Amino acid sequence: MLKPLIKESHKNIVDLWNICLPDFKLSDRLLEQNTWQSPYVLDEGSAIKEIDGKVAGVVIAKVWHETHGVSLNKEHGWIQMLLVHPDYRQQKIATELYQYAEQALINNGIKKIQFGGDLGHLLCGVPLDQQEGVAFAEKFGFKRVVESVDFTKNITEPLSLPEKNDVQFVLLELEEQQQLIDFMNQSFPGRWTFEAQDYFAHGGTGRDYVVVKWKDKIVGFCRINDEHSAWKGPNYNWAEQFDRLGGIGPLGVNEGYRKYGLGRAVIEAAEYYLQQRGKETFFIDWTDLIAFYEKLGYTIWKDYGIFVKQVD
């Protein structure tokens, strides 16, 4: 019998995750931020499986509901985690947990389910070196729609800001919050706009956004993360596993300004500002722009399959 997901199971869930996925060390801070503080966890689709008083498995489902006036696809749901302790596998526990979550998602109007990639995600998808996870997803009708990777890069030599005529690469000031939101609404409506508004709602001051200003007008951005970020983005999820890590992304440039090399330049600016904060390892998560980042000196840390399933 499954039991409701409750915060009192926090330590057991952290321990279970770290046994099942030792390459991705889940911290107390990360589970607190991305699960317990998340308004998108679907309580009736999340549960733990106990055997002899021990947590043998867990599933956590998420759904979207309108926040900050941003509308995303209400028919898209997520499985944030689905784990079974190695000692209790081959007992159809994963099947029981998944079917429990799937039915709850369907009952809430969900027509497309994705493993990972949720709002406040831990992993963007299924790690491709986790063959059991890949096989499970495929068994239950999930299709891999794209391959995505996490990148890392180490820099020790001193950096400088890129220089371009009429262009500034600066950290956002708090009083420029609305200017950034207006730019995001115009250029990148949807999830990135939501994430920007959510950042400010959690006390963000602007220090975590590098903006590209063309004659004082915002035409591009890059989010950065460190230990002082008010809301730490997913490129900082595994910071405890690296020395002096800073997260980079997402980033984007308005369509009308993309022929000037500003995308590459804003990454260089992000690296510069993070280096000024003492960072020397840079982390980019959830991207399929593999050739682009390899040209910038980044190397693949982990690769994932983005698995989705259409349900009735």
N, C-alpha and C positions, 0 to 999 in steps of 0.2 A: 504494500500500500504506500502511495506517495504522501508526503507531508508538505504543507505550505512552506514556501521560502520565507524565512525570517532572519532578521539581522543577527539573532543570537547564534546563527550557524556560520557567522563570518569566518572565524578561525578555521573551521572545518573545510569551508569552501576554498580558502586560500591554500590550505595544506593539500587538498585534493587536486587543485589546479597545478600546483608545483610538482606533484608526483606525476601527473599525467603529461604536463608540458614543461619539462625542466629547462628548455631553451628560452622560455618566456617567464621570467620570475615575476609572479604576481605579488605586488606589495599591498599592505593594508591601505595605504593612501589611494592606490589605484582602484581597488574594489569599492572603497568608500565613495570616491568621486563618481565612478562610471556606472555603479549599480545602485547602491543604497541612496545616493542623492539624485538619481535619475528619475524624472517623472514619467518616463516612457516604458518602464518595466511593467509588463502585463502580469499582474499578480495571479490571475487564474490560469495562466499558462506557464508559471514558474513553480518548480517544486524540487524537493530533495527526496532521495531514496535512502532509507535507513535499513540496515540489516544488523541484527544483534547490537543495536544501539550505536552503530557506526554509520557515518555518511558514506554510502557506496556510490552515489551518483547525484548529479544535479543538472537541471535544465533551467535556463533563464530566457524568456521571450520578451520582445519589446514591440511596441506599436507606436506610431506617430499620432499626435494630436496637435492641433494648431497652437503655436506658441509664438509670441512676439509679432503676431500678425502675419507670419510666414506660412504659406500653404505648401506642403509637400504631398506626396502620393499617399493617401490614407489607406490604400489597398496593398501597401508594401509593408510586410512585417519581417522581423528578424529573430534569429536564435543567437543570443549573445554568447552563450556557452552551453555545451552538452558534453558532460564528462562522466566517465565511469572508472572507478578505482580498478587498477590492474588485477587485484585479487578477486574481483567480482564480475569479471567479463565472461562472455559466453553464457550468460544467464538471461539474455534478452532485456536487460535493464535499460540499455540505450534505446531500444525499440519502445519500451514502455514510456520512457521519459519523452522521447521525440513525439510519439503519437499523442501524448497528453498535451504537449505544447502546440502541435499542429492543429488539433481540434479546437483549442481555445483561440488560436489565431483566426481560424476559419469562422468561428462564432462571432468574432469581432470584425468581420467583413474583409479579412485579408485574402487577397487572391494571388499574391506572390510572396514567397518566403525566401529569405537569404540567410546563409550561415555567415555570421560576422558582418562587419560593415555597418553596424547599427549606430544610432546616435549615441555618442560616447562609447565607441567600440573599444574592445580590448584587442581583437585581431580583425583585420580587414576581410579575411576569408579563411579557408582551410589550408594550413601549411602543407605544401605538396610532399614534404618528407614524412608526413603522418599518413602512411598508407591505409591504416585502419579507418581514419577519418574520411579519406577520399572515397574508399570503398563503401563506407556507410552512406555517404551522401548520394553516391550513384545508385546504390541499392534502393533508396527511397525516392528515386525519380528526380534528383537534382542534376542540373546540367551545368557544366563549367562554361561560363560565358566569356571569360577573359583570364589571363594570367597577370598577376600583379606582384610587385616586389617591394621590399624595404632596402634602402641604400644607406651606407655609411661612408664617411670620408674623414681622414685625419689631416689636420693642418697645423703646423707649428711655426712656419715662417710668418712674419708680420704681414698683415693684409691692409689694404687701403680701400676707400670707397671708390667705386667706378666713377669716371668722369665723362659726361656727355653734355653737349651744348643745350642750354635751356631746361636741363633736367636735374632734379634733386632726389636723392635717396635718403629719406629722413624717417625717424621714429614719429609715429602719430602722437599728437598732443590730445589730451582729454577733451579739450574744447572743440576738436575737429571730429568728434565722434559722429555727429550727424552727417558731416561731409563724407565720411567713409561709408556710412550706411546708405546714403543716397547713391554713391558710386557703385556699391555692391548691388543695390536694387536694379540699377540700370544695366550693369555689365554682367553680373553673375547672380541673377535671382535664383532662389532655392536654398540649397543646403549651406552654401558658403555665406549667404546673407544671414541665415538663421544662426550659424556658428558665431558670426561677428556680433549679432545682437545678444546672443547668449553669453558671450564673453563679457560684454559690458554689464549685463544683468548680474554677473557673478563678481563684480567689483573690478573689472579690467580698467586700466588707466590709459591704455594706448601704447604702452611701452613694448607690447608684443606684436605690434604691426609695423613693419617697414613699408612705407608708402612711396610710390613713384609719383613725383609732382612734375608735370610739364607746364612751365610758366605758371606755377602755383596751383594748378588744377590736378587733383588726384586722377591718375590714369592707370595705376597698377598697385598691387600690394603683395606682400609676403608675410605670412604669420610666422613668428618664431616663439619658441618655448624654452624656459629654463625653470630652475627650482623656485623662482619667485613669481612665476606666472599665476595670475588669479585663478584661471581655469586651464589646466595643463592639457594641451592637445595630444593626440595619439602618437605623434612622433617623439613624445617624451615618456611613453608608457614604460619602456624598459631601461630608463635612465640609470637605474641602480646597477645595471650590468656593464656600464661603460664608465670610463674616466672622463670627467669634465664634458659631459654631453650637452649639446644644444639641439633642439628640434627645429626643422625648417619645413614650412608648407602648411596649408595649401598656398598657392600663389597664382596670380593671374594678371594679365594686362588687357585693357580695353581693346576690342577688335581693331579699332582705327589706329592703334599705335604699335601694332605687333611687328612692323617691318623695321624697327629701329634697334633690335637686339635688347629690348628692355627686360625680357624674361630672364635671359642669362644674367644681365646686370643686376636685377633685383635679388637673385640668388647670391651673387658676390657681395651685395650690400648686407644681406642677412648674415652671411658668414663673417663679415667684418664686425657687425654689431655684436654677434655672439662671442667673437674672439675678444672684444673689448670687455666682455663679462667673464672672461677667463675660460672660455670653452675652446676645446681643440678637437673634439670629435663631433661630427655633424650627422644628423639622422634625418632621412626623408622616408616617409612611410606611404604605402598604398599608391603606387604609381605604375603605369604601364609604359611610361616614356623612357624605356630602358636605354636606347642608344643616346638620347639627349643627355641623360645624367652621366652616362659613362664617359662622354666627351668632356664633362666637367670634372672628371677624376673620381667619381663615386663608384663604389663596388657593391655588388649585391650581398646583402646580409641574409635575407630569407625570401623565398618566393611562395606565393599562395595561388590557389584557385578560387575565383569568385564563383560560388555555386548558388544557383537560384532554382526555384521550383514554382511552377504555376499550379494553383489548387482551385478547386471549384468552390 
